[in-house]
Amino acid sequence: MAMQEYLAEAYRLQYYQPDDQYISTSALADVMHVSAPAVTRMVQRLKEADYLDHQPYRGIKLTEKGELEALAYIRTHRIVERFLVDVMGFGWHQVHDLADEIGPVVSERVTERMNEMAKYPRRCAHGEPIPHADGYMPRVVDYLLTDVKIGETYVVSRANTHDEDKLVYLDTLGIKPGVHMTLIERAPFNGPLHLEVNGKSCFIGHELSTVIRVCSQDEFELV
């Protein structure tokens, strides 16, 4: 399953830089938390299996075969996350690592049953899009909370962190994907942000606010 994990992370990196489908091997090493030589060895294996293309000085890009393999892995992972949260009652801060453990041993049939029981979610527990069974990946459009206009209401789109402490704290503030939020005030010099979350006032530090992305209701629905 190590090959699928590499493919999935490579796809995630590609997904959020649509202007250039090539990613650096150093970026892949960073997200996989492995050494450069380890990535080099895996890239060679994936290239030999026709899962990716490697261009010197440009980086790597998934082939069509590699994308399909990555999307199947990502779909299972994100459906498992939602099943764990929506059906089994786990917290969103608990499920990323659990899905890493469970996903590789879950069959396609079980995955689709989980998807049905979770009522066919379009996003994972952290707001990332769930690929369709046919391999189509919806395109997310959202914005950094730190960049949006004061006084306008948005929907929380994603939380770009798997740090348990951060997710637990965000949960206590009611900040989760799908929740409505208004930016009331932004303190100068990277000071805290004053928010209204589902009608309740709260404050969040600038550093933590950088992991939150927001969008309109239509954008959240991934229509």
MDAnalysis code that builds the backbone (N, CA, C; Angstrom):
import MDAnalysis as mda
import numpy as np

u = mda.Universe.empty(669, n_residues=223, atom_resindex=np.repeat(np.arange(223), 3), trajectory=True)
u.add_TopologyAttr("name", ["N", "CA", "C"] * 223)
u.add_TopologyAttr("resid", np.arange(1, 224))
u.add_TopologyAttr("resname", ["MET", "ALA", "MET", "GLN", "GLU", "TYR", "LEU", "ALA", "GLU", "ALA", "TYR", "ARG", "LEU", "GLN", "TYR", "TYR", "GLN", "PRO", "ASP", "ASP", "GLN", "TYR", "ILE", "SER", "THR", "SER", "ALA", "LEU", "ALA", "ASP", "VAL", "MET", "HIS", "VAL", "SER", "ALA", "PRO", "ALA", "VAL", "THR", "ARG", "MET", "VAL", "GLN", "ARG", "LEU", "LYS", "GLU", "ALA", "ASP", "TYR", "LEU", "ASP", "HIS", "GLN", "PRO", "TYR", "ARG", "GLY", "ILE", "LYS", "LEU", "THR", "GLU", "LYS", "GLY", "GLU", "LEU", "GLU", "ALA", "LEU", "ALA", "TYR", "ILE", "ARG", "THR", "HIS", "ARG", "ILE", "VAL", "GLU", "ARG", "PHE", "LEU", "VAL", "ASP", "VAL", "MET", "GLY", "PHE", "GLY", "TRP", "HIS", "GLN", "VAL", "HIS", "ASP", "LEU", "ALA", "ASP", "GLU", "ILE", "GLY", "PRO", "VAL", "VAL", "SER", "GLU", "ARG", "VAL", "THR", "GLU", "ARG", "MET", "ASN", "GLU", "MET", "ALA", "LYS", "TYR", "PRO", "ARG", "ARG", "CYS", "ALA", "HIS", "GLY", "GLU", "PRO", "ILE", "PRO", "HIS", "ALA", "ASP", "GLY", "TYR", "MET", "PRO", "ARG", "VAL", "VAL", "ASP", "TYR", "LEU", "LEU", "THR", "ASP", "VAL", "LYS", "ILE", "GLY", "GLU", "THR", "TYR", "VAL", "VAL", "SER", "ARG", "ALA", "ASN", "THR", "HIS", "ASP", "GLU", "ASP", "LYS", "LEU", "VAL", "TYR", "LEU", "ASP", "THR", "LEU", "GLY", "ILE", "LYS", "PRO", "GLY", "VAL", "HIS", "MET", "THR", "LEU", "ILE", "GLU", "ARG", "ALA", "PRO", "PHE", "ASN", "GLY", "PRO", "LEU", "HIS", "LEU", "GLU", "VAL", "ASN", "GLY", "LYS", "SER", "CYS", "PHE", "ILE", "GLY", "HIS", "GLU", "LEU", "SER", "THR", "VAL", "ILE", "ARG", "VAL", "CYS", "SER", "GLN", "ASP", "GLU", "PHE", "GLU", "LEU", "VAL"])
u.atoms.positions = np.array([
    [0.802, -1.214, 0.000],
    [0.000, 0.000, 0.000],
    [0.842, 1.274, 0.000],
    [2.137, 1.116, 0.206],
    [2.999, 2.295, 0.227],
    [2.948, 3.020, -1.114],
    [2.869, 2.268, -2.200],
    [2.814, 2.892, -3.523],
    [1.557, 3.742, -3.664],
    [0.417, 3.229, -3.190],
    [-0.828, 3.986, -3.279],
    [-0.773, 5.247, -2.424],
    [-0.142, 5.163, -1.275],
    [-0.017, 6.341, -0.418],
    [0.801, 7.431, -1.113],
    [1.884, 7.044, -1.756],
    [2.697, 8.004, -2.510],
    [1.881, 8.622, -3.648],
    [1.142, 7.774, -4.360],
    [0.325, 8.277, -5.469],
    [-0.737, 9.250, -4.963],
    [-1.367, 8.915, -3.837],
    [-2.407, 9.780, -3.282],
    [-1.846, 11.130, -2.873],
    [-0.692, 11.133, -2.224],
    [-0.087, 12.404, -1.801],
    [0.374, 13.209, -3.008],
    [0.894, 12.533, -4.019],
    [1.295, 13.236, -5.246],
    [0.073, 13.872, -5.905],
    [-1.039, 13.153, -5.908],
    [-2.257, 13.717, -6.496],
    [-2.722, 14.934, -5.715],
    [-2.698, 14.855, -4.396],
    [-3.133, 15.987, -3.571],
    [-2.281, 17.224, -3.857],
    [-0.974, 17.022, -4.015],
    [-0.101, 18.142, -4.333],
    [-0.437, 18.724, -5.707],
    [-0.659, 17.852, -6.685],
    [-1.020, 18.314, -8.025],
    [-2.351, 19.058, -8.030],
    [-3.296, 18.549, -7.261],
    [-4.669, 19.063, -7.278],
    [-4.724, 20.542, -6.938],
    [-3.909, 20.962, -5.986],
    [-3.958, 22.349, -5.540],
    [-2.940, 23.254, -6.215],
    [-2.312, 22.767, -7.290],
    [-1.497, 23.647, -8.131],
    [-1.847, 23.358, -9.592],
    [-3.071, 23.687, -10.000],
    [-3.562, 23.306, -11.337],
    [-2.798, 23.917, -12.500],
    [-2.029, 24.968, -12.247],
    [-1.293, 25.602, -13.339],
    [-0.060, 24.807, -13.763],
    [0.388, 23.898, -12.919],
    [1.561, 23.092, -13.233],
    [1.356, 21.710, -12.636],
    [1.201, 20.709, -13.507],
    [0.916, 19.360, -13.032],
    [2.158, 18.631, -12.526],
    [3.326, 19.223, -12.716],
    [4.549, 18.606, -12.196],
    [4.813, 19.088, -10.772],
    [5.161, 18.162, -9.907],
    [5.501, 18.507, -8.522],
    [6.928, 18.048, -8.244],
    [7.551, 18.681, -7.288],
    [8.937, 18.332, -6.974],
    [8.991, 17.102, -6.070],
    [10.058, 16.346, -6.211],
    [10.228, 15.184, -5.338],
    [10.484, 15.621, -3.898],
    [11.049, 16.809, -3.716],
    [11.273, 17.302, -2.349],
    [9.950, 17.613, -1.653],
    [8.973, 18.147, -2.416],
    [7.652, 18.409, -1.851],
    [6.987, 17.097, -1.443],
    [7.142, 16.073, -2.268],
    [6.571, 14.770, -1.946],
    [7.250, 14.173, -0.718],
    [8.562, 14.341, -0.621],
    [9.280, 13.850, 0.559],
    [8.777, 14.538, 1.821],
    [8.503, 15.831, 1.730],
    [8.033, 16.579, 2.899],
    [6.695, 16.056, 3.398],
    [5.736, 15.859, 2.486],
    [4.401, 15.430, 2.927],
    [4.397, 13.972, 3.372],
    [5.337, 13.169, 2.837],
    [5.424, 11.765, 3.240],
    [6.312, 11.567, 4.466],
    [7.023, 12.633, 4.851],
    [7.920, 12.588, 6.013],
    [8.995, 11.507, 5.846],
    [9.589, 11.495, 4.656],
    [10.653, 10.538, 4.375],
    [11.842, 11.286, 3.771],
    [12.953, 10.588, 3.620],
    [14.161, 11.193, 3.081],
    [14.092, 11.299, 1.561],
    [14.955, 12.154, 1.014],
    [15.029, 12.301, -0.442],
    [15.394, 10.991, -1.137],
    [16.366, 10.215, -0.614],
    [16.676, 8.934, -1.271],
    [15.485, 7.967, -1.278],
    [14.684, 7.987, -0.202],
    [13.518, 7.099, -0.151],
    [12.513, 7.469, -1.241],
    [12.301, 8.770, -1.455],
    [11.397, 9.217, -2.511],
    [11.945, 8.841, -3.876],
    [13.240, 9.002, -4.069],
    [13.862, 8.666, -5.347],
    [13.645, 7.199, -5.688],
    [13.809, 6.328, -4.699],
    [13.597, 4.891, -4.937],
    [12.140, 4.599, -5.293],
    [11.208, 5.227, -4.553],
    [9.793, 4.982, -4.833],
    [9.385, 5.556, -6.188],
    [9.900, 6.727, -6.522],
    [9.589, 7.326, -7.823],
    [10.024, 6.404, -8.949],
    [11.167, 5.779, -8.806],
    [11.640, 4.847, -9.835],
    [10.693, 3.665, -9.968],
    [10.225, 3.124, -8.835],
    [9.280, 1.998, -8.859],
    [7.972, 2.413, -9.533],
    [7.487, 3.588, -9.201],
    [6.215, 4.064, -9.759],
    [6.338, 4.362, -11.248],
    [7.493, 4.857, -11.649],
    [7.729, 5.120, -13.071],
    [7.768, 3.813, -13.857],
    [8.428, 2.819, -13.305],
    [8.510, 1.518, -13.978],
    [7.136, 0.864, -14.104],
    [6.240, 1.163, -13.148],
    [4.886, 0.608, -13.186],
    [3.935, 1.463, -14.003],
    [4.456, 2.515, -14.641],
    [3.664, 3.417, -15.474],
    [2.626, 4.204, -14.667],
    [2.951, 4.508, -13.404],
    [2.060, 5.320, -12.582],
    [2.410, 6.809, -12.646],
    [3.621, 7.119, -13.052],
    [3.990, 8.528, -13.147],
    [5.079, 8.754, -14.174],
    [5.167, 10.021, -14.563],
    [6.205, 10.479, -15.482],
    [7.186, 11.334, -14.696],
    [8.471, 11.142, -14.927],
    [9.504, 11.896, -14.216],
    [10.368, 12.645, -15.215],
    [10.365, 13.955, -15.110],
    [11.173, 14.792, -15.981],
    [12.254, 15.489, -15.159],
    [13.528, 15.265, -15.453],
    [14.592, 15.949, -14.711],
    [14.402, 17.464, -14.715],
    [14.609, 18.067, -13.551],
    [14.507, 19.523, -13.337],
    [13.064, 20.042, -13.367],
    [12.089, 19.186, -13.687],
    [10.683, 19.587, -13.630],
    [9.954, 18.893, -12.493],
    [10.264, 17.614, -12.295],
    [9.630, 16.870, -11.228],
    [8.841, 15.694, -11.753],
    [7.772, 15.350, -11.053],
    [6.979, 14.180, -11.402],
    [5.530, 14.570, -11.660],
    [4.868, 13.771, -12.491],
    [3.457, 13.968, -12.804],
    [2.798, 12.611, -12.942],
    [1.623, 12.457, -12.360],
    [0.925, 11.187, -12.451],
    [0.441, 10.942, -13.877],
    [0.546, 9.698, -14.310],
    [-0.059, 9.295, -15.568],
    [-1.561, 9.079, -15.336],
    [-2.305, 8.810, -16.405],
    [-3.738, 8.522, -16.252],
    [-3.938, 7.300, -15.345],
    [-3.116, 6.299, -15.530],
    [-3.184, 5.104, -14.683],
    [-2.889, 5.450, -13.228],
    [-1.889, 6.300, -13.015],
    [-1.535, 6.710, -11.663],
    [-2.634, 7.520, -11.000],
    [-3.280, 8.407, -11.772],
    [-4.374, 9.215, -11.223],
    [-5.536, 8.337, -10.779],
    [-5.911, 7.363, -11.594],
    [-7.023, 6.488, -11.246],
    [-6.726, 5.703, -9.973],
    [-5.501, 5.242, -9.829],
    [-5.107, 4.504, -8.634],
    [-5.138, 5.424, -7.410],
    [-4.641, 6.642, -7.582],
    [-4.636, 7.608, -6.484],
    [-6.054, 7.976, -6.060],
    [-6.929, 8.220, -7.033],
    [-8.292, 8.628, -6.733],
    [-9.068, 7.521, -6.033],
    [-8.833, 6.272, -6.403],
    [-9.495, 5.156, -5.723],
    [-9.074, 5.110, -4.257],
    [-7.799, 5.321, -4.004],
    [-7.284, 5.317, -2.630],
    [-7.853, 6.493, -1.835],
    [-7.862, 7.677, -2.448],
    [-8.374, 8.870, -1.773],
    [-9.870, 8.732, -1.488],
    [-10.611, 8.200, -2.451],
    [-12.050, 8.024, -2.257],
    [-12.335, 7.142, -1.041],
    [-11.659, 6.011, -0.971],
    [-11.861, 5.103, 0.159],
    [-11.510, 5.789, 1.472],
    [-10.359, 6.450, 1.498],
    [-9.908, 7.118, 2.722],
    [-10.933, 8.127, 3.214],
    [-11.443, 8.949, 2.327],
    [-12.337, 10.027, 2.734],
    [-13.735, 9.521, 3.088],
    [-14.186, 8.473, 2.424],
    [-15.463, 7.873, 2.798],
    [-15.345, 7.212, 4.170],
    [-14.235, 6.530, 4.422],
    [-14.019, 5.918, 5.735],
    [-14.034, 6.983, 6.821],
    [-13.381, 8.119, 6.566],
    [-13.401, 9.211, 7.542],
    [-14.830, 9.622, 7.881],
    [-15.643, 9.846, 6.858],
    [-17.013, 10.290, 7.095],
    [-17.837, 9.209, 7.807],
    [-17.611, 7.960, 7.465],
    [-18.309, 6.878, 8.152],
    [-17.947, 6.867, 9.637],
    [-16.679, 7.019, 9.930],
    [-16.232, 7.022, 11.324],
    [-16.848, 8.178, 12.108],
    [-16.981, 9.339, 11.473],
    [-17.543, 10.510, 12.151],
    [-19.069, 10.443, 12.197],
    [-19.694, 10.235, 11.040],
    [-21.147, 10.367, 10.937],
    [-21.910, 9.162, 11.472],
    [-21.335, 7.982, 11.334],
    [-22.032, 6.762, 11.744],
    [-21.527, 6.236, 13.087],
    [-20.226, 6.254, 13.278],
    [-19.654, 5.668, 14.494],
    [-19.403, 6.680, 15.606],
    [-19.502, 7.975, 15.282],
    [-19.423, 8.983, 16.323],
    [-18.033, 9.396, 16.763],
    [-17.013, 9.107, 15.958],
    [-15.665, 9.580, 16.275],
    [-15.585, 11.088, 16.041],
    [-14.644, 11.740, 16.725],
    [-14.384, 13.146, 16.473],
    [-13.569, 13.321, 15.216],
    [-13.711, 14.490, 14.569],
    [-12.975, 14.707, 13.315],
    [-11.477, 14.744, 13.539],
    [-11.056, 14.959, 14.774],
    [-9.628, 14.984, 15.093],
    [-9.051, 13.569, 15.226],
    [-9.897, 12.548, 15.232],
    [-9.448, 11.174, 15.476],
    [-9.346, 10.319, 14.217],
    [-9.926, 10.772, 13.114],
    [-10.201, 9.824, 12.033],
    [-9.160, 9.755, 10.918],
    [-8.282, 10.733, 10.798],
    [-7.328, 10.690, 9.683],
    [-6.419, 9.467, 9.776],
    [-5.806, 9.273, 10.923],
    [-4.912, 8.129, 11.089],
    [-5.679, 6.812, 11.068],
    [-6.889, 6.809, 11.629],
    [-7.709, 5.598, 11.600],
    [-8.042, 5.207, 10.167],
    [-8.377, 6.202, 9.341],
    [-8.682, 5.916, 7.940],
    [-7.451, 5.404, 7.207],
    [-6.268, 5.888, 7.581],
    [-5.032, 5.368, 7.001],
    [-4.869, 3.880, 7.311],
    [-5.272, 3.482, 8.523],
    [-5.155, 2.083, 8.941],
    [-6.226, 1.211, 8.293],
    [-7.454, 1.713, 8.259],
    [-8.591, 0.908, 7.807],
    [-8.717, 0.882, 6.287],
    [-8.490, 2.025, 5.657],
    [-8.725, 2.159, 4.229],
    [-8.105, 1.080, 3.366],
    [-6.821, 0.750, 3.556],
    [-6.185, -0.232, 2.675],
    [-6.782, -1.637, 2.739],
    [-7.541, -1.961, 3.794],
    [-8.090, -3.313, 3.909],
    [-9.599, -3.344, 3.667],
    [-10.184, -2.187, 3.306],
    [-11.620, -2.124, 3.048],
    [-11.876, -2.384, 1.559],
    [-12.753, -3.329, 1.262],
    [-13.072, -3.645, -0.125],
    [-13.948, -2.556, -0.731],
    [-14.038, -2.564, -2.063],
    [-14.882, -1.586, -2.750],
    [-16.344, -1.734, -2.325],
    [-16.788, -2.962, -2.139],
    [-18.180, -3.211, -1.728],
    [-18.459, -2.609, -0.353],
    [-17.535, -2.805, 0.574],
    [-17.711, -2.249, 1.924],
    [-17.636, -0.731, 1.890],
    [-16.723, -0.204, 1.068],
    [-16.612, 1.253, 0.936],
    [-17.933, 1.862, 0.487],
    [-18.565, 1.250, -0.511],
    [-19.824, 1.795, -1.014],
    [-20.945, 1.660, 0.006],
    [-20.905, 0.611, 0.829],
    [-21.890, 0.491, 1.904],
    [-21.664, 1.582, 2.944],
    [-20.415, 1.855, 3.281],
    [-20.100, 2.959, 4.194],
    [-20.598, 4.279, 3.629],
    [-20.387, 4.478, 2.334],
    [-20.817, 5.700, 1.667],
    [-22.335, 5.866, 1.783],
    [-23.065, 4.777, 1.584],
    [-24.524, 4.804, 1.701],
    [-24.950, 5.142, 3.128],
    [-24.314, 4.505, 4.120],
    [-24.690, 4.729, 5.514],
    [-24.359, 6.144, 5.975],
    [-23.319, 6.738, 5.362],
    [-22.962, 8.125, 5.676],
    [-23.759, 9.121, 4.848],
    [-24.712, 8.614, 4.035],
    [-25.630, 9.430, 3.224],
    [-24.915, 10.175, 2.093],
    [-23.978, 9.496, 1.480],
    [-23.310, 9.965, 0.268],
    [-22.722, 11.376, 0.417],
    [-21.805, 11.557, 1.340],
    [-21.196, 12.882, 1.534],
    [-20.358, 13.308, 0.340],
    [-20.256, 14.616, 0.117],
    [-19.439, 15.142, -0.974],
    [-18.043, 15.547, -0.512],
    [-17.892, 15.687, 0.807],
    [-16.600, 16.076, 1.368],
    [-16.251, 15.161, 2.535],
    [-14.953, 15.051, 2.823],
    [-14.516, 14.274, 3.972],
    [-14.733, 15.078, 5.251],
    [-14.352, 14.513, 6.372],
    [-14.579, 15.157, 7.659],
    [-13.869, 16.498, 7.780],
    [-12.795, 16.696, 7.014],
    [-12.021, 17.937, 7.087],
    [-12.322, 18.881, 5.928],
    [-13.309, 18.488, 5.087],
    [-13.762, 19.374, 4.023],
    [-13.180, 19.114, 2.651],
    [-12.305, 18.123, 2.529],
    [-11.729, 17.829, 1.214],
    [-12.759, 17.089, 0.352],
    [-12.744, 17.296, -0.966],
    [-13.737, 16.656, -1.836],
    [-13.534, 15.147, -1.931],
    [-14.633, 14.428, -2.061],
    [-14.577, 12.977, -2.233],
    [-14.707, 12.650, -3.723],
    [-13.728, 11.975, -4.295],
    [-13.819, 11.618, -5.722],
    [-15.032, 10.737, -5.993],
    [-15.604, 10.862, -7.179],
    [-16.701, 9.996, -7.575],
    [-16.164, 8.602, -7.889],
    [-17.076, 7.634, -7.901],
    [-16.671, 6.248, -8.163],
    [-16.068, 6.071, -9.556],
    [-16.451, 6.964, -10.489],
    [-15.925, 6.862, -11.857],
    [-14.580, 7.563, -12.033],
    [-14.029, 8.101, -10.939],
    [-12.727, 8.744, -11.001],
    [-12.754, 10.244, -11.176],
    [-13.948, 10.835, -11.211],
    [-14.036, 12.299, -11.336],
    [-13.803, 12.945, -9.972],
    [-12.934, 13.941, -9.936],
    [-12.652, 14.688, -8.706],
    [-13.247, 16.083, -8.816],
    [-14.232, 16.422, -7.958],
    [-14.783, 17.782, -7.976],
    [-13.695, 18.809, -7.676],
    [-13.829, 19.967, -8.267],
    [-12.861, 21.039, -8.060],
    [-13.332, 21.953, -6.933],
    [-12.498, 22.124, -5.940],
    [-12.813, 22.995, -4.808],
    [-12.423, 24.432, -5.133],
    [-13.320, 25.363, -4.818],
    [-13.027, 26.793, -4.900],
    [-13.256, 27.371, -3.510],
    [-12.208, 27.862, -2.904],
    [-12.354, 28.477, -1.584],
    [-11.227, 29.467, -1.331],
    [-11.248, 30.106, -0.151],
    [-10.375, 31.247, 0.113],
    [-9.871, 31.179, 1.558],
    [-8.675, 31.678, 1.755],
    [-8.136, 31.755, 3.105],
    [-8.994, 32.675, 3.959],
    [-9.299, 32.242, 5.166],
    [-10.067, 33.074, 6.089],
    [-9.374, 34.416, 6.328],
    [-8.052, 34.408, 6.320],
    [-7.295, 35.629, 6.583],
    [-7.426, 36.654, 5.457],
    [-7.951, 36.232, 4.294],
    [-8.016, 37.129, 3.135],
    [-9.413, 37.651, 2.824],
    [-10.445, 37.123, 3.480],
    [-11.815, 37.468, 3.075],
    [-12.234, 38.822, 3.637],
    [-13.344, 39.353, 3.090],
    [-13.819, 40.677, 3.460],
    [-14.527, 40.671, 4.807],
    [-14.326, 41.730, 5.543],
    [-15.002, 41.901, 6.823],
    [-16.491, 42.154, 6.585],
    [-17.305, 41.524, 7.402],
    [-18.744, 41.751, 7.355],
    [-19.515, 40.813, 6.453],
    [-18.819, 39.992, 5.664],
    [-19.512, 39.071, 4.771],
    [-19.566, 37.670, 5.385],
    [-20.620, 36.954, 5.060],
    [-20.828, 35.615, 5.610],
    [-20.363, 34.562, 4.610],
    [-19.652, 33.566, 5.117],
    [-19.114, 32.481, 4.304],
    [-19.461, 31.146, 4.950],
    [-19.193, 30.083, 4.221],
    [-19.302, 28.735, 4.759],
    [-17.887, 28.200, 4.955],
    [-17.630, 27.553, 6.070],
    [-16.322, 26.928, 6.274],
    [-16.175, 25.797, 5.260],
    [-15.135, 25.860, 4.447],
    [-14.900, 24.879, 3.398],
    [-14.001, 23.745, 3.871],
    [-12.801, 24.099, 4.350],
    [-11.829, 23.075, 4.733],
    [-11.017, 23.526, 5.932],
    [-10.480, 22.539, 6.655],
    [-9.473, 22.786, 7.680],
    [-8.199, 22.097, 7.220],
    [-7.198, 22.882, 6.862],
    [-5.957, 22.326, 6.313],
    [-4.989, 21.918, 7.415],
    [-5.429, 21.007, 8.262],
    [-4.567, 20.484, 9.313],
    [-5.126, 19.154, 9.789],
    [-4.224, 18.284, 10.222],
    [-4.630, 17.057, 10.900],
    [-4.104, 17.059, 12.327],
    [-3.645, 18.220, 12.782],
    [-3.170, 18.366, 14.157],
    [-4.357, 18.204, 15.109],
    [-4.314, 17.197, 15.970],
    [-5.454, 16.895, 16.833],
    [-5.806, 18.051, 17.756],
    [-4.798, 18.696, 18.345],
    [-5.064, 19.791, 19.276],
    [-5.776, 20.950, 18.580],
    [-5.337, 21.262, 17.363],
    [-5.973, 22.349, 16.616],
    [-7.415, 22.002, 16.263],
    [-7.642, 20.768, 15.823],
    [-8.989, 20.359, 15.439],
    [-9.929, 20.327, 16.639],
    [-9.428, 19.863, 17.771],
    [-10.254, 19.852, 18.988],
    [-10.640, 21.275, 19.378],
    [-9.680, 22.197, 19.300],
    [-9.966, 23.586, 19.663],
    [-10.950, 24.220, 18.690],
    [-10.751, 23.990, 17.404],
    [-11.696, 24.513, 16.407],
    [-13.099, 23.965, 16.663],
    [-13.170, 22.714, 17.076],
    [-14.462, 22.096, 17.369],
    [-15.155, 22.802, 18.528],
    [-14.389, 23.190, 19.553],
    [-14.991, 23.891, 20.692],
    [-15.556, 25.248, 20.275],
    [-15.007, 25.834, 19.209],
    [-15.507, 27.117, 18.707],
    [-16.655, 26.924, 17.708],
    [-16.906, 25.677, 17.340],
    [-17.947, 25.399, 16.354],
    [-17.503, 25.574, 14.922],
    [-16.187, 25.671, 14.697],
    [-15.658, 25.899, 13.348],
    [-15.354, 24.572, 12.679],
    [-16.272, 24.145, 11.788],
    [-16.135, 22.895, 11.053],
    [-16.704, 23.087, 9.654],
    [-16.321, 22.254, 8.697],
    [-16.870, 22.382, 7.341],
    [-18.395, 22.384, 7.334],
    [-18.962, 23.309, 6.547],
    [-20.401, 23.427, 6.436],
    [-21.025, 24.465, 7.348],
    [-20.248, 24.966, 8.313],
    [-20.749, 25.948, 9.270],
    [-20.660, 27.354, 8.675],
    [-21.673, 28.190, 8.945],
    [-21.670, 29.576, 8.468],
    [-20.874, 30.465, 9.415],
    [-20.114, 31.377, 8.830],
    [-19.196, 32.217, 9.597],
    [-19.126, 33.610, 8.985],
    [-19.065, 34.621, 9.853],
    [-18.881, 36.003, 9.410],
    [-17.638, 36.569, 10.079],
    [-16.774, 37.218, 9.302],
    [-15.612, 37.897, 9.857],
    [-16.051, 39.279, 10.331],
    [-15.996, 39.494, 11.637],
    [-16.439, 40.758, 12.241],
    [-15.322, 41.792, 12.239],
    [-14.138, 41.356, 12.613],
    [-13.016, 42.291, 12.716],
    [-11.704, 41.519, 12.616],
    [-10.719, 42.165, 12.013],
    [-9.382, 41.592, 11.890],
    [-8.403, 42.547, 12.561],
    [-7.795, 42.139, 13.673],
    [-6.857, 43.004, 14.387],
    [-5.601, 43.219, 13.550],
    [-4.987, 44.400, 13.632],
    [-3.779, 44.667, 12.827],
    [-2.571, 43.867, 13.300],
    [-1.547, 43.868, 12.463],
    [-0.264, 43.230, 12.780],
    [-0.431, 41.743, 13.129],
    [-1.216, 41.059, 12.287],
    [-1.452, 39.621, 12.466],
    [-2.063, 39.302, 13.832],
    [-2.917, 40.176, 14.287],
    [-3.627, 39.943, 15.538],
    [-4.785, 38.984, 15.342],
    [-5.546, 38.721, 16.403],
    [-6.648, 37.753, 16.321],
    [-7.792, 38.234, 15.434],
    [-8.597, 37.282, 14.987],
    [-9.778, 37.571, 14.195],
    [-11.017, 37.407, 15.071],
    [-11.923, 38.366, 14.957],
    [-13.199, 38.288, 15.649],
    [-14.219, 37.710, 14.673],
    [-14.831, 36.600, 15.046],
    [-15.753, 35.887, 14.168],
    [-17.128, 35.751, 14.808],
    [-18.110, 35.575, 13.948],
    [-19.421, 35.123, 14.390],
    [-19.666, 33.783, 13.730],
    [-19.759, 32.732, 14.530],
    [-19.888, 31.371, 14.022],
    [-21.248, 30.820, 14.427],
    [-22.090, 30.607, 13.429],
    [-23.456, 30.155, 13.707],
    [-24.148, 31.041, 14.738],
    [-23.922, 32.356, 14.596],
    [-24.588, 33.314, 15.469],
    [-23.904, 33.585, 16.789],
    [-22.780, 32.904, 17.058],
    [-22.064, 33.090, 18.324],
    [-20.717, 33.776, 18.076],
    [-20.364, 34.717, 18.949],
    [-19.115, 35.464, 18.824],
    [-17.947, 34.661, 19.381],
    [-16.818, 34.709, 18.680],
    [-15.603, 34.060, 19.178],
    [-14.381, 34.725, 18.560],
    [-13.224, 34.428, 19.091],
    [-11.965, 34.963, 18.588],
    [-11.026, 33.799, 18.252],
    [-10.214, 33.999, 17.219],
    [-9.257, 32.980, 16.805],
    [-7.944, 33.660, 16.447],
    [-6.837, 33.086, 16.875],
    [-5.530, 33.656, 16.583],
    [-5.192, 33.596, 15.108],
    [-4.313, 34.489, 14.682],
    [-3.957, 34.561, 13.252],
    [-3.347, 33.256, 12.762],
    [-2.444, 32.657, 13.540],
    [-1.778, 31.421, 13.093],
    [-2.798, 30.317, 12.838],
    [-3.737, 30.134, 13.761],
    [-4.734, 29.092, 13.589],
    [-5.682, 29.418, 12.438],
    [-5.966, 30.690, 12.240],
    [-6.897, 31.079, 11.177],
    [-6.356, 30.753, 9.794],
    [-5.033, 30.591, 9.658],
    [-4.448, 30.300, 8.348],
    [-4.750, 28.882, 7.868],
    [-5.272, 28.018, 8.734],
    [-5.615, 26.661, 8.291],
    [-7.071, 26.571, 7.855],
    [-7.835, 27.663, 8.030],
    [-9.254, 27.649, 7.692],
    [-9.475, 28.284, 6.332],
    [-10.228, 27.589, 5.485],
    [-10.614, 28.111, 4.186],
    [-12.132, 28.167, 4.118],
    [-12.649, 29.201, 3.455],
    [-14.088, 29.430, 3.400],
    [-14.532, 29.633, 1.958],
    [-15.855, 29.560, 1.752],
    [-16.403, 29.699, 0.405],
    [-17.866, 30.099, 0.508],
    [-18.525, 30.245, -0.637],
    [-19.959, 30.504, -0.654],
    [-20.712, 29.182, -0.473],
    [-22.008, 29.268, -0.222],
    [-22.805, 28.045, -0.068],
    [-22.800, 27.222, -1.337],
    [-22.931, 27.857, -2.496],
    [-22.924, 27.128, -3.766],
    [-21.580, 26.447, -3.992],
    [-20.490, 27.139, -3.659],
    [-19.157, 26.535, -3.818],
    [-18.970, 25.354, -2.882],
    [-19.559, 25.453, -1.698],
    [-19.414, 24.346, -0.740],
    [-20.107, 23.081, -1.238],
    [-21.213, 23.255, -1.954],
    [-21.976, 22.088, -2.417],
    [-21.273, 21.324, -3.530],
    [-20.230, 21.907, -4.120],
    [-19.474, 21.254, -5.201],
    [-20.385, 20.888, -6.372],
    [-21.270, 21.817, -6.700],
    [-22.201, 21.553, -7.805],
    [-21.539, 21.888, -9.146],
])
